[in-house]
Amino acid sequence: MKHTAPPPDKLILKRKGHKRHHRRQNYHFARWFWVFFILISVGAGAYIWNEITLKQHKTERIQGEIITNMESILKALNEYHRVHGMFPPAYQTNSKGDRTLSWRVALLPYFLDANGQPKYQDLYDSFNQKEAWSHKDNAALLDRMPPEYRSPRCEIPATGEEAGHLTNYLTIRNPNSVFPDDCSPVSKSRIPDRLDSTVLVIEVSDEGAIEWTKPDDFEFDPARLGTAVPKMFQPDLLICGMSNGDVVPVSIPTPISHLFKQNPPLSPEELAKQNPLTPYFLRNDSESADSAVSAPAADVSPE
């Protein structure tokens, strides 16, 4: 049987309809593609913006808590100085001369609430002042550490064996610091440097944290690598509380360990002089201290 072609008019109509059908499909596909693309782009942008905002808020919150904690400690230290005419000794001793408790325990009655009343007097009265920090009577109080002694950057678990035991806030132990190791108390009149450039307290990382009642702090010896710089949350920045009550971020642009790698080796005097922390940690060496001060809390970030 011989096939005949359909009439021209029907053939033309079929082809036009076929093209319109594909054009319509292509149009719908392109339209939905761009709709999905825009939705995904907007969603991704919103997510990224939200993450950036949350990170900024977290950083600002941590900065605020760091300053608040440090200021609370500095206010208590200065309140102690107001009452006694000197800062507390680095540690307490008993009648035998044995080290018992940290200055952090002695400071408890001088944290004041909004009404000017001691916040931790009951906790202070609970300590056995004649016994060491590790004595069972005093060890039972380790988990009652005031929140002011814990850095907001601390990553030690909130629960567990070490929870609440370790503090990130230490003083400087050195014969020429405000807290000398011979336990002799120092008054502001014995600080020949400017008060705003002489350190009382520093914030150390969790690696350098200690039990808050233990009579230990950071032993500073600028001529020894292990004691020339404390453990820090950031390698180029140390948060310091000054004798006048200011909280100051001290910048360390070059790792201090580089001083010990020079050839020929530096003498102990040169190491002490070139250590950027020396003018801050010692109360009789203010040379070039201002050069290491960074913008207040500008570069503090959570790890």
C-alpha positions as a Markdown table, in Angstrom:
| # | Residue | x | y | z |
|---|---|---|---|---|
| 1 | Met | 0.0 | 0.0 | 0.0 |
| 2 | Lys | 1.4 | 3.4 | -1.0 |
| 3 | His | 1.8 | 6.0 | 1.8 |
| 4 | Thr | 0.6 | 9.4 | 1.1 |
| 5 | Ala | 1.8 | 12.5 | 2.9 |
| 6 | Pro | -0.7 | 14.4 | 5.0 |
| 7 | Pro | -2.0 | 17.6 | 3.7 |
| 8 | Pro | 0.4 | 20.4 | 3.9 |
| 9 | Asp | -1.8 | 22.4 | 6.3 |
| 10 | Lys | -1.9 | 19.6 | 8.9 |
| 11 | Leu | 1.8 | 18.9 | 8.6 |
| 12 | Ile | 2.6 | 22.6 | 9.3 |
| 13 | Leu | 0.3 | 22.7 | 12.3 |
| 14 | Lys | 1.9 | 19.6 | 13.8 |
| 15 | Arg | 5.4 | 20.9 | 13.5 |
| 16 | Lys | 4.4 | 24.3 | 14.9 |
| 17 | Gly | 2.8 | 22.6 | 17.9 |
| 18 | His | 5.8 | 20.4 | 18.4 |
| 19 | Lys | 8.1 | 23.4 | 18.5 |
| 20 | Arg | 5.8 | 25.3 | 20.8 |
| 21 | His | 5.7 | 22.3 | 23.2 |
| 22 | His | 9.5 | 22.1 | 23.5 |
| 23 | Arg | 9.9 | 25.8 | 23.8 |
| 24 | Arg | 7.4 | 25.7 | 26.6 |
| 25 | Gln | 9.3 | 22.9 | 28.4 |
| 26 | Asn | 12.6 | 24.8 | 28.0 |
| 27 | Tyr | 11.0 | 28.0 | 29.3 |
| 28 | His | 9.6 | 26.2 | 32.4 |
| 29 | Phe | 12.9 | 24.5 | 33.0 |
| 30 | Ala | 14.9 | 27.7 | 32.8 |
| 31 | Arg | 12.4 | 29.5 | 35.0 |
| 32 | Trp | 12.5 | 26.9 | 37.8 |
| 33 | Phe | 16.3 | 26.6 | 37.5 |
| 34 | Trp | 16.6 | 30.3 | 38.2 |
| 35 | Val | 14.0 | 30.2 | 41.0 |
| 36 | Phe | 15.9 | 27.4 | 42.7 |
| 37 | Phe | 19.2 | 29.1 | 42.1 |
| 38 | Ile | 18.0 | 32.3 | 43.7 |
| 39 | Leu | 16.5 | 30.5 | 46.6 |
| 40 | Ile | 19.7 | 28.5 | 47.2 |
| 41 | Ser | 21.8 | 31.7 | 46.9 |
| 42 | Val | 19.6 | 33.6 | 49.3 |
| 43 | Gly | 19.6 | 30.7 | 51.8 |
| 44 | Ala | 23.4 | 30.3 | 51.6 |
| 45 | Gly | 24.0 | 34.0 | 51.9 |
| 46 | Ala | 21.6 | 34.1 | 54.9 |
| 47 | Tyr | 23.4 | 31.2 | 56.5 |
| 48 | Ile | 26.9 | 32.7 | 56.0 |
| 49 | Trp | 25.7 | 36.1 | 57.3 |
| 50 | Asn | 24.2 | 34.4 | 60.3 |
| 51 | Glu | 27.4 | 32.5 | 61.0 |
| 52 | Ile | 29.5 | 35.6 | 60.7 |
| 53 | Thr | 27.1 | 37.5 | 63.0 |
| 54 | Leu | 27.1 | 34.8 | 65.6 |
| 55 | Lys | 30.9 | 34.6 | 65.5 |
| 56 | Gln | 31.1 | 38.4 | 66.0 |
| 57 | His | 28.6 | 38.3 | 68.9 |
| 58 | Lys | 30.5 | 35.4 | 70.5 |
| 59 | Thr | 33.8 | 37.3 | 70.1 |
| 60 | Glu | 32.3 | 40.4 | 71.6 |
| 61 | Arg | 30.7 | 38.4 | 74.5 |
| 62 | Ile | 34.0 | 36.7 | 75.3 |
| 63 | Gln | 35.9 | 40.0 | 75.1 |
| 64 | Gly | 33.4 | 41.5 | 77.5 |
| 65 | Glu | 33.6 | 38.6 | 79.9 |
| 66 | Ile | 37.4 | 38.7 | 79.9 |
| 67 | Ile | 37.4 | 42.4 | 80.8 |
| 68 | Thr | 34.7 | 41.9 | 83.4 |
| 69 | Asn | 36.5 | 39.0 | 85.1 |
| 70 | Met | 39.8 | 40.8 | 85.1 |
| 71 | Glu | 38.3 | 44.1 | 86.3 |
| 72 | Ser | 36.6 | 42.2 | 89.2 |
| 73 | Ile | 39.9 | 40.7 | 90.3 |
| 74 | Leu | 41.7 | 44.1 | 90.0 |
| 75 | Lys | 38.9 | 45.8 | 92.0 |
| 76 | Ala | 39.3 | 43.2 | 94.7 |
| 77 | Leu | 43.1 | 43.6 | 94.7 |
| 78 | Asn | 42.8 | 47.4 | 95.0 |
| 79 | Glu | 40.1 | 47.0 | 97.7 |
| 80 | Tyr | 42.6 | 44.8 | 99.7 |
| 81 | His | 45.2 | 47.5 | 99.1 |
| 82 | Arg | 42.8 | 50.2 | 100.3 |
| 83 | Val | 42.1 | 48.3 | 103.6 |
| 84 | His | 45.7 | 47.0 | 104.3 |
| 85 | Gly | 47.9 | 49.6 | 102.5 |
| 86 | Met | 49.4 | 46.9 | 100.4 |
| 87 | Phe | 48.6 | 44.1 | 98.0 |
| 88 | Pro | 48.2 | 40.6 | 99.4 |
| 89 | Pro | 51.3 | 38.4 | 99.6 |
| 90 | Ala | 51.8 | 35.9 | 96.9 |
| 91 | Tyr | 50.7 | 33.1 | 99.3 |
| 92 | Gln | 49.8 | 32.5 | 102.9 |
| 93 | Thr | 51.9 | 30.6 | 105.4 |
| 94 | Asn | 51.2 | 28.9 | 108.7 |
| 95 | Ser | 53.2 | 29.1 | 112.0 |
| 96 | Lys | 55.7 | 26.6 | 110.6 |
| 97 | Gly | 56.4 | 28.7 | 107.6 |
| 98 | Asp | 54.8 | 26.2 | 105.2 |
| 99 | Arg | 52.9 | 27.6 | 102.2 |
| 100 | Thr | 49.2 | 27.1 | 102.7 |
| 101 | Leu | 46.9 | 29.0 | 100.4 |
| 102 | Ser | 47.0 | 31.3 | 97.4 |
| 103 | Trp | 46.5 | 35.0 | 97.3 |
| 104 | Arg | 43.2 | 34.2 | 95.5 |
| 105 | Val | 41.9 | 32.8 | 98.8 |
| 106 | Ala | 43.0 | 35.9 | 100.8 |
| 107 | Leu | 41.2 | 38.0 | 98.2 |
| 108 | Leu | 37.8 | 36.4 | 98.7 |
| 109 | Pro | 36.4 | 38.9 | 101.3 |
| 110 | Tyr | 37.3 | 41.8 | 99.0 |
| 111 | Phe | 35.0 | 40.9 | 96.1 |
| 112 | Leu | 32.0 | 43.2 | 96.8 |
| 113 | Asp | 28.5 | 42.9 | 95.5 |
| 114 | Ala | 26.3 | 45.8 | 94.2 |
| 115 | Asn | 25.6 | 46.8 | 97.8 |
| 116 | Gly | 29.3 | 46.9 | 98.8 |
| 117 | Gln | 29.0 | 43.7 | 100.8 |
| 118 | Pro | 31.6 | 40.8 | 100.6 |
| 119 | Lys | 30.4 | 38.2 | 98.1 |
| 120 | Tyr | 32.6 | 35.3 | 99.3 |
| 121 | Gln | 33.0 | 35.9 | 103.0 |
| 122 | Asp | 31.4 | 32.6 | 103.9 |
| 123 | Leu | 33.6 | 30.7 | 101.5 |
| 124 | Tyr | 36.7 | 32.4 | 102.9 |
| 125 | Asp | 35.6 | 31.5 | 106.5 |
| 126 | Ser | 35.3 | 27.9 | 105.4 |
| 127 | Phe | 39.0 | 27.5 | 104.8 |
| 128 | Asn | 41.4 | 26.1 | 107.3 |
| 129 | Gln | 44.0 | 28.8 | 107.2 |
| 130 | Lys | 46.6 | 26.7 | 109.1 |
| 131 | Glu | 46.6 | 23.9 | 106.6 |
| 132 | Ala | 47.8 | 23.5 | 103.1 |
| 133 | Trp | 45.6 | 23.9 | 100.1 |
| 134 | Ser | 45.7 | 20.1 | 99.5 |
| 135 | His | 44.5 | 19.3 | 103.1 |
| 136 | Lys | 41.2 | 17.5 | 103.1 |
| 137 | Asp | 39.4 | 20.4 | 104.7 |
| 138 | Asn | 40.6 | 22.8 | 102.0 |
| 139 | Ala | 40.6 | 20.4 | 99.1 |
| 140 | Ala | 36.8 | 19.9 | 99.7 |
| 141 | Leu | 36.4 | 23.6 | 98.7 |
| 142 | Leu | 38.1 | 23.4 | 95.3 |
| 143 | Asp | 34.9 | 23.0 | 93.4 |
| 144 | Arg | 33.5 | 26.3 | 94.9 |
| 145 | Met | 35.9 | 28.5 | 92.8 |
| 146 | Pro | 34.4 | 31.9 | 92.2 |
| 147 | Pro | 33.4 | 32.4 | 88.5 |
| 148 | Glu | 35.7 | 35.4 | 88.3 |
| 149 | Tyr | 38.7 | 33.1 | 88.4 |
| 150 | Arg | 37.6 | 31.2 | 85.3 |
| 151 | Ser | 38.4 | 32.6 | 81.9 |
| 152 | Pro | 35.5 | 32.6 | 79.3 |
| 153 | Arg | 38.0 | 31.1 | 76.9 |
| 154 | Cys | 38.6 | 28.1 | 79.2 |
| 155 | Glu | 37.7 | 24.8 | 77.5 |
| 156 | Ile | 38.1 | 22.6 | 80.6 |
| 157 | Pro | 34.8 | 20.7 | 80.9 |
| 158 | Ala | 32.2 | 22.2 | 83.1 |
| 159 | Thr | 31.6 | 18.9 | 84.8 |
| 160 | Gly | 34.1 | 16.2 | 85.8 |
| 161 | Glu | 37.0 | 15.7 | 88.1 |
| 162 | Glu | 38.7 | 19.0 | 87.3 |
| 163 | Ala | 35.5 | 21.0 | 86.9 |
| 164 | Gly | 35.8 | 24.3 | 88.8 |
| 165 | His | 39.3 | 23.6 | 90.1 |
| 166 | Leu | 41.6 | 25.4 | 87.7 |
| 167 | Thr | 42.0 | 29.1 | 87.3 |
| 168 | Asn | 43.4 | 31.0 | 84.3 |
| 169 | Tyr | 44.4 | 34.1 | 86.3 |
| 170 | Leu | 47.9 | 34.2 | 87.8 |
| 171 | Thr | 50.3 | 36.8 | 89.2 |
| 172 | Ile | 53.9 | 37.2 | 88.3 |
| 173 | Arg | 56.5 | 35.6 | 90.7 |
| 174 | Asn | 59.9 | 37.4 | 90.5 |
| 175 | Pro | 61.9 | 39.3 | 93.1 |
| 176 | Asn | 61.0 | 42.5 | 91.3 |
| 177 | Ser | 57.4 | 41.8 | 90.6 |
| 178 | Val | 54.4 | 43.0 | 92.7 |
| 179 | Phe | 54.1 | 39.4 | 94.0 |
| 180 | Pro | 57.7 | 38.4 | 94.9 |
| 181 | Asp | 58.3 | 34.8 | 95.8 |
| 182 | Asp | 59.6 | 35.7 | 99.3 |
| 183 | Cys | 56.0 | 36.5 | 100.1 |
| 184 | Ser | 56.8 | 40.1 | 101.2 |
| 185 | Pro | 53.7 | 42.3 | 100.5 |
| 186 | Val | 54.2 | 45.2 | 98.1 |
| 187 | Ser | 52.4 | 48.6 | 98.3 |
| 188 | Lys | 51.8 | 51.0 | 95.4 |
| 189 | Ser | 54.5 | 53.2 | 96.9 |
| 190 | Arg | 57.0 | 50.5 | 96.2 |
| 191 | Ile | 56.2 | 50.5 | 92.5 |
| 192 | Pro | 58.6 | 53.1 | 90.9 |
| 193 | Asp | 57.2 | 52.4 | 87.5 |
| 194 | Arg | 53.9 | 53.8 | 86.3 |
| 195 | Leu | 50.9 | 51.9 | 87.7 |
| 196 | Asp | 49.3 | 51.6 | 84.3 |
| 197 | Ser | 52.3 | 49.7 | 82.9 |
| 198 | Thr | 52.9 | 47.4 | 85.9 |
| 199 | Val | 51.1 | 44.0 | 85.8 |
| 200 | Leu | 49.2 | 42.5 | 88.7 |
| 201 | Val | 47.4 | 39.7 | 87.0 |
| 202 | Ile | 47.7 | 37.9 | 83.7 |
| 203 | Glu | 45.3 | 35.5 | 81.8 |
| 204 | Val | 46.9 | 32.2 | 80.9 |
| 205 | Ser | 45.7 | 29.4 | 78.7 |
| 206 | Asp | 44.3 | 26.1 | 80.0 |
| 207 | Glu | 47.7 | 24.6 | 79.6 |
| 208 | Gly | 49.1 | 27.1 | 82.2 |
| 209 | Ala | 46.0 | 27.0 | 84.5 |
| 210 | Ile | 46.5 | 25.8 | 88.1 |
| 211 | Glu | 44.2 | 24.9 | 91.1 |
| 212 | Trp | 42.9 | 28.2 | 92.3 |
| 213 | Thr | 43.8 | 27.7 | 96.0 |
| 214 | Lys | 47.3 | 26.4 | 95.2 |
| 215 | Pro | 50.0 | 28.9 | 96.3 |
| 216 | Asp | 51.6 | 28.9 | 92.8 |
| 217 | Asp | 51.7 | 31.4 | 90.0 |
| 218 | Phe | 53.8 | 32.2 | 86.9 |
| 219 | Glu | 57.5 | 32.1 | 87.7 |
| 220 | Phe | 59.1 | 34.8 | 85.5 |
| 221 | Asp | 62.7 | 34.5 | 84.5 |
| 222 | Pro | 63.4 | 36.3 | 81.2 |
| 223 | Ala | 66.7 | 34.6 | 80.8 |
| 224 | Arg | 65.2 | 31.1 | 80.7 |
| 225 | Leu | 63.2 | 29.8 | 77.7 |
| 226 | Gly | 60.7 | 27.9 | 79.8 |
| 227 | Thr | 59.9 | 30.9 | 82.0 |
| 228 | Ala | 60.4 | 33.8 | 79.7 |
| 229 | Val | 56.7 | 33.8 | 78.5 |
| 230 | Pro | 53.6 | 32.3 | 80.1 |
| 231 | Lys | 51.2 | 29.9 | 78.3 |
| 232 | Met | 48.8 | 32.1 | 76.3 |
| 233 | Phe | 45.5 | 31.6 | 74.5 |
| 234 | Gln | 47.0 | 33.6 | 71.5 |
| 235 | Pro | 50.7 | 33.5 | 70.7 |
| 236 | Asp | 50.9 | 37.2 | 70.0 |
| 237 | Leu | 48.7 | 38.7 | 72.7 |
| 238 | Leu | 48.5 | 38.5 | 76.5 |
| 239 | Ile | 45.7 | 40.0 | 78.5 |
| 240 | Cys | 47.1 | 41.8 | 81.5 |
| 241 | Gly | 45.5 | 43.5 | 84.5 |
| 242 | Met | 47.5 | 46.6 | 85.6 |
| 243 | Ser | 48.2 | 48.1 | 89.0 |
| 244 | Asn | 45.9 | 51.0 | 88.3 |
| 245 | Gly | 42.9 | 48.8 | 87.5 |
| 246 | Asp | 43.1 | 48.9 | 83.7 |
| 247 | Val | 42.8 | 45.8 | 81.5 |
| 248 | Val | 45.5 | 45.9 | 78.8 |
| 249 | Pro | 46.1 | 43.6 | 75.8 |
| 250 | Val | 49.9 | 43.4 | 75.4 |
| 251 | Ser | 51.1 | 42.7 | 71.9 |
| 252 | Ile | 54.0 | 40.3 | 71.3 |
| 253 | Pro | 54.8 | 40.8 | 67.6 |
| 254 | Thr | 57.7 | 38.3 | 67.5 |
| 255 | Pro | 57.8 | 35.0 | 69.4 |
| 256 | Ile | 59.9 | 35.4 | 72.4 |
| 257 | Ser | 61.5 | 32.0 | 71.7 |
| 258 | His | 63.3 | 33.6 | 68.8 |
| 259 | Leu | 65.5 | 35.5 | 71.3 |
| 260 | Phe | 67.0 | 32.2 | 72.4 |
| 261 | Lys | 67.9 | 31.1 | 68.9 |
| 262 | Gln | 70.1 | 34.1 | 68.0 |
| 263 | Asn | 73.7 | 33.5 | 67.0 |
| 264 | Pro | 75.8 | 34.4 | 68.9 |
| 265 | Pro | 73.6 | 33.7 | 71.9 |
| 266 | Leu | 72.3 | 36.7 | 73.9 |
| 267 | Ser | 73.5 | 37.2 | 77.4 |
| 268 | Pro | 71.0 | 36.9 | 80.3 |
| 269 | Glu | 71.0 | 40.7 | 80.6 |
| 270 | Glu | 70.2 | 41.1 | 76.8 |
| 271 | Leu | 67.5 | 38.5 | 77.0 |
| 272 | Ala | 65.8 | 40.3 | 79.9 |
| 273 | Lys | 66.1 | 43.7 | 78.1 |
| 274 | Gln | 64.8 | 42.4 | 74.8 |
| 275 | Asn | 61.9 | 40.4 | 76.3 |
| 276 | Pro | 58.8 | 42.6 | 75.6 |
| 277 | Leu | 57.1 | 41.4 | 78.8 |
| 278 | Thr | 59.9 | 42.5 | 81.1 |
| 279 | Pro | 58.8 | 46.2 | 81.4 |
| 280 | Tyr | 55.3 | 45.0 | 82.4 |
| 281 | Phe | 56.1 | 42.1 | 84.7 |
| 282 | Leu | 58.7 | 44.0 | 86.8 |
| 283 | Arg | 57.8 | 47.0 | 88.9 |
| 284 | Asn | 61.1 | 48.8 | 88.4 |
| 285 | Asp | 61.5 | 48.5 | 84.6 |
| 286 | Ser | 59.1 | 50.6 | 82.6 |
| 287 | Glu | 61.4 | 51.2 | 79.5 |
| 288 | Ser | 59.5 | 51.0 | 76.2 |
| 289 | Ala | 56.4 | 49.4 | 77.8 |
| 290 | Asp | 54.0 | 51.6 | 75.9 |
| 291 | Ser | 55.2 | 50.2 | 72.5 |
| 292 | Ala | 53.7 | 46.8 | 73.3 |
| 293 | Val | 50.2 | 47.9 | 74.2 |
| 294 | Ser | 47.7 | 47.0 | 71.5 |
| 295 | Ala | 44.3 | 48.4 | 70.9 |
| 296 | Pro | 42.0 | 47.5 | 73.8 |
| 297 | Ala | 40.5 | 44.0 | 73.3 |
| 298 | Ala | 40.6 | 44.5 | 69.5 |
| 299 | Asp | 42.4 | 41.3 | 68.7 |
| 300 | Val | 41.0 | 39.0 | 71.4 |
| 301 | Ser | 39.3 | 36.1 | 69.9 |
| 302 | Pro | 38.1 | 32.7 | 71.1 |
| 303 | Glu | 40.2 | 29.7 | 70.3 |
